[in-house]
Amino acid sequence: MTLYQPFLDAAIALLQERLDLQPYPIPVGFETKSAIAGKGKHQEEVLTTSYGYQAPKLRQIRAAHVQGGNSLQVLNFVIFPQLNYDLPFFGADLVTLPGGHLIALDMQPLFRDSSTYQAKYTQPILPIFESYQTRLPWGGEFPEEARPFFSPAFLWTRPQQTEVVETHVFAAFKEYLQAYLDFVDRAEPITSPSTLREIEQAQLRYLRYRAEKDPARGMFTRFYGAEWTEEYIHGFLFDLERKLVTTATTGCK
């Protein structure tokens, strides 16, 4: 059992309980990938496993789980809504490196500067965020250019003790995901053409930023090579742009 396997198991169980969950296609070669890292007695296998699901209101639910022994554990778990809903993204980046743990949890807004949007999707979860502030204190500065993509309920922390990850972070992860699925339950499809265009542009802005700045790029390139890494990022982790191109080419909706 690795540090973030219980998170993944709990998330999948919750999704299965609350959604009409279906598989999301994972391109060939990305379901699992392994490499040997380190030298001599410090060698470790680094195994990356991908998971993909979809649901009626959710275009892609996907996870990348990296297991590299005690010095490297990562779970990147993201939910992308269908383009005819104004739902935020659900994002969890759970990273363990030799220097400690880096934890980021959020419902990342499509429209951060809209007070109406904030009232709909951020205000209801602020009490959850605030309830964890003493146990999971703010993790310090993060890039200025990233700020538009996070909400005021962004839980960003760097716990030193693994026990804190196993207890408080795990509890926060489950509570954020439950709250997100409550939003999904209530979400109504958008029909306004102008709003639909704004949603598509907002999703593309987010995905382009995440794909360009993916902090895992260096790690994946080191383990699996640049070609595999770029295809994994653009062809699976952040695939909306390609999907839209394919849709336009085939003339399907």
C-alpha positions in Angstrom: 0.0 0.0 0.0 1.4 3.4 -1.0 0.6 6.7 0.7 -1.9 7.9 -1.9 -3.6 4.6 -2.8 -6.3 5.1 -0.1 -7.0 8.5 -1.6 -7.5 7.0 -5.1 -9.6 4.1 -3.7 -11.8 6.4 -1.7 -12.3 8.7 -4.7 -13.2 5.9 -7.1 -15.6 4.4 -4.6 -17.3 7.7 -4.0 -17.6 8.4 -7.8 -19.1 5.0 -8.4 -21.6 5.5 -5.6 -22.7 9.0 -6.8 -22.3 9.0 -10.5 -23.2 6.9 -13.6 -19.5 6.3 -14.1 -18.2 5.0 -17.4 -14.6 4.4 -18.6 -12.8 7.2 -20.4 -10.4 6.0 -23.1 -6.8 6.0 -22.1 -4.5 6.1 -25.2 -2.4 2.9 -25.7 0.9 3.0 -23.8 -0.4 5.2 -21.0 -2.3 2.8 -18.8 1.0 1.9 -17.0 4.6 2.9 -17.5 7.6 1.9 -15.4 11.3 2.8 -15.3 14.2 2.2 -12.9 15.6 5.3 -11.2 18.6 5.7 -9.0 21.8 3.8 -8.9 23.1 0.7 -7.0 21.3 -0.1 -3.8 19.3 3.1 -4.2 17.6 1.9 -7.3 13.8 2.0 -7.3 11.1 1.2 -9.8 9.0 4.2 -10.7 5.5 3.0 -11.7 3.0 5.4 -13.2 -0.6 4.2 -13.5 -3.4 6.1 -15.2 -7.1 6.0 -14.6 -9.9 7.5 -16.7 -13.6 7.8 -16.2 -16.5 10.0 -17.5 -20.1 10.7 -16.4 -23.1 12.5 -17.9 -22.0 16.0 -16.7 -18.3 15.3 -16.4 -16.2 15.1 -19.6 -13.1 13.5 -18.1 -12.2 12.3 -14.6 -8.6 11.2 -14.6 -5.8 10.3 -12.3 -2.1 9.8 -12.6 -0.6 7.8 -9.7 3.2 7.7 -9.5 4.8 5.2 -7.1 8.6 5.5 -6.7 9.3 4.1 -3.2 9.7 6.2 -0.1 11.2 9.2 -1.9 8.5 9.7 -4.5 4.8 9.4 -4.3 2.4 11.4 -6.4 -1.4 11.5 -7.1 -2.7 14.0 -9.6 -6.5 13.7 -9.7 -8.5 16.1 -11.8 -12.2 16.4 -13.0 -13.1 18.3 -16.1 -16.8 19.2 -16.6 -18.6 18.9 -19.8 -18.5 22.1 -21.8 -22.2 22.8 -21.4 -21.9 23.2 -17.6 -20.3 26.1 -15.7 -18.9 23.8 -13.1 -15.4 24.5 -11.8 -12.6 21.9 -12.1 -11.8 19.6 -9.2 -8.1 19.5 -8.7 -5.9 17.5 -6.3 -2.1 17.5 -6.5 -0.7 15.3 -3.7 3.1 15.1 -3.9 5.6 13.5 -1.6 9.4 14.1 -2.2 12.4 13.6 0.0 12.0 17.1 1.4 8.4 16.6 2.5 4.8 16.8 1.2 3.2 19.3 -1.2 -0.6 19.3 -1.1 -2.9 21.3 -3.3 -6.7 20.9 -3.3 -9.2 23.2 -5.0 -12.3 23.6 -7.1 -10.7 25.7 -9.7 -13.0 28.4 -11.1 -13.9 29.0 -14.7 -14.5 32.7 -13.9 -12.5 33.8 -10.9 -13.4 37.5 -11.2 -17.2 37.0 -11.3 -18.9 37.7 -8.0 -21.9 35.7 -9.1 -19.7 32.7 -9.9 -17.9 33.0 -6.6 -21.2 33.1 -4.7 -22.3 30.0 -6.5 -19.2 27.8 -6.3 -16.7 29.3 -3.8 -18.7 30.7 -0.9 -20.4 27.3 -0.1 -17.0 25.6 0.3 -15.2 28.3 2.3 -16.3 26.8 5.6 -14.7 23.5 4.6 -11.5 25.4 3.7 -11.5 27.4 6.9 -12.1 24.3 9.1 -8.7 22.9 8.0 -6.6 26.1 8.3 -5.2 25.3 11.8 -4.3 21.7 10.9 -3.1 22.4 7.4 -1.6 25.9 7.4 -0.9 27.9 4.2 2.0 26.5 2.2 3.6 29.8 1.3 4.0 31.6 -2.0 3.1 30.1 -5.4 3.6 31.6 -8.9 1.7 34.9 -9.5 0.7 33.7 -13.0 -1.1 30.7 -11.4 -3.3 32.8 -9.1 -6.2 33.4 -11.7 -6.6 29.6 -11.8 -7.3 29.1 -8.1 -10.2 29.9 -5.9 -10.2 31.6 -2.4 -10.8 28.1 -1.1 -7.5 26.9 -2.4 -6.0 24.5 0.2 -2.3 24.7 -0.3 -0.1 23.2 2.4 3.3 21.5 3.1 2.9 19.2 6.0 6.1 17.7 7.4 4.6 14.6 9.0 3.2 11.8 6.9 0.6 11.2 9.6 -0.9 14.6 8.8 -1.3 13.5 5.2 -2.9 10.2 6.2 -5.4 11.9 8.5 -6.1 15.6 7.9 -5.2 15.8 4.2 -7.2 12.6 3.5 -10.2 14.0 5.3 -10.0 17.3 3.4 -9.7 15.5 0.1 -12.8 13.4 0.7 -14.8 16.5 2.0 -13.8 18.6 -1.0 -14.7 15.8 -3.4 -18.1 15.3 -1.7 -18.8 19.0 -2.0 -17.8 19.0 -5.6 -20.2 16.1 -6.4 -23.0 18.1 -4.6 -22.3 20.9 -7.1 -22.5 18.3 -10.0 -25.8 17.0 -8.7 -27.4 20.5 -8.8 -25.7 21.6 -12.1 -28.1 22.6 -14.9 -26.9 22.7 -18.6 -26.1 26.0 -20.1 -27.9 26.9 -23.2 -26.8 30.5 -23.9 -24.5 30.5 -27.0 -22.4 33.3 -25.6 -21.9 31.6 -22.2 -21.1 28.3 -23.9 -18.3 30.1 -25.8 -17.0 31.7 -22.6 -17.0 28.3 -20.9 -15.0 26.7 -23.7 -12.5 29.5 -23.8 -12.1 29.3 -20.0 -11.6 25.6 -20.1 -9.0 26.0 -22.8 -7.2 28.7 -20.9 -6.9 26.5 -17.9 -5.8 23.4 -19.9 -3.2 25.3 -21.9 -1.7 26.8 -18.8 -1.6 23.5 -17.0 -0.1 21.7 -19.9 2.5 24.3 -20.4 3.5 24.6 -16.8 2.9 21.0 -15.7 5.4 20.5 -12.8 5.6 16.8 -13.5 7.1 17.4 -17.0 10.7 17.2 -15.8 10.1 14.2 -13.6 8.3 12.2 -16.4 10.9 13.2 -19.0 13.7 12.0 -16.7 12.0 8.6 -16.2 10.3 8.0 -19.5 11.7 10.4 -22.1 10.5 13.6 -23.7 8.4 12.0 -26.5 6.3 9.9 -24.1 5.9 12.8 -21.7 4.6 15.3 -24.2 2.2 12.8 -25.6 1.0 11.9 -22.1 0.5 15.6 -21.2 -1.3 16.6 -24.4 -2.9 13.3 -25.4 -4.3 12.3 -22.0 -3.8 14.6 -19.0 -4.9 17.8 -20.8 -6.6 16.5 -24.0 -9.4 18.9 -24.6 -7.7 20.8 -27.4 -7.1 17.6 -29.4 -10.7 16.4 -28.7 -12.1 19.7 -30.1 -9.9 19.4 -33.2 -11.1 15.8 -33.7 -14.7 16.8 -33.3 -14.4 19.7 -35.7 -12.6 17.5 -38.2 -15.2 14.7 -38.1 -18.1 17.2 -38.0 -19.6 15.5 -35.0 -20.8 17.1 -31.8 
